[in-house]
Amino acid sequence: MKIRIGSMRSFLTVACVLSLAVWLHAAGPSLPTAAPEGVGLSSERLTRINDLMQRHIDAGDISGGVTLVARRGHIAHFESHGTTDLAGATPTAKDSVYRIASMTKVVTGVAVMMMVEEGKLQITDRVSRYVPEFQDLKVGIERTAQDGTSNDEDGAPVFDTVPVNREVTIRDLLTHTSGLVSGPMSNASERPVAQRPDDTLASYVPRLGQTVLEFQPGSQWSYSPGAGFQTLGRIVEIVSGMPLDQFVQQRIFNPLGMQETAFHATEALRPRLVTAYLRAADGVKEDANPDRMQSRIFFRASGGLVSTAEDYLKFGQMLLNGGELHGHRLLSPRTVEQMAALHIADKLPGRPVGEGYGLSVRVLSNPVAGGSRLSGGSFGWSGAFGTHFWVDPRDEIVAILMIQTPIREMRPEFENAVMQAIIE
């Protein structure tokens, strides 16, 4: 059989075009780019973001990172900085992969609210409706010995228990007002039921019913780093009938074209995964167990995702758009508004001045009082490895900082560098 060269070239051209079309469909369209001035930002002032990143690279705080700013639905700043590790061998790329840790919580919050919209749960529901083991939770009351000490020989707090005034609700978990594994007493009570290597959310979450709450539900705000959102992830599994990884993939990531976001670094993602570091007294050191939050079986709804800046931008832009992106609607505008509403005021013990809390997100209630440069009503969250994002409905901004060293002071510095670039 003879094949003409021209015919073969035509065939290969068509095949390449079809392959590209399939890839673009799988990856999903990104936001369009725009000159900063076209969306009311200053090109010159945006370079201060680069200056900020370089200062921290030069100081040895970070090896590098990715910064992204979108306004009015267009990417106006998207830069990679430094290298993927302190050895400096590989330059950071715009598609470098980061452990986003607790920025996962906002994805879980969206999943919960999707189930609310479908009538499968309400945020006022008692958690015990879905996880019966939560029905008889107790609250820890710290015991102080006659000599003034309150810890046992191992340093763990000693406490008595009293009944809860009311049961923990889904809203309590979403707003970190449940007291579930969110302080020294509840952390100590979790030790006997700690996560095991073969655990899934289905096997682990019911055991949390054996722990004590740090305080009466709703009486104060205290961050529940893992257990609260693990419980929410399990509730999503129960009411949707799907494992959490499948739910977020099919219901959130696929519609938004987020093909570089997952609960573990796949073969395609791992080569681009950035080295993680910890701060130490003499500088920074490489994190000895950077992938402790990732798993193929335990889908850590509190902090297990890895992602890229551009992938997470699609998620943030969906929120800014009122629940929709590129014709795919995940939530109604009313539901996104409810997520970003002030459910917990800054007057509740545990919240900083000027910062309230919504459903899985911090909310800037009074930026002036809190010393923040963000607009009132801005909402978002951060991750333990240094990542940070926010959505600003008033100024139509989504901004993302991807680094892999937990440097809290870079958050307000990045916020300032973005906001001072707004010129209209």
Summary of the structure (lengths in Angstrom):
residues: 424
radius of gyration: 22.9
end to end distance: 66.5
largest distance: 96.7
contacts: 1457
relative contact order: 0.16
helix: 37%
strand: 19%
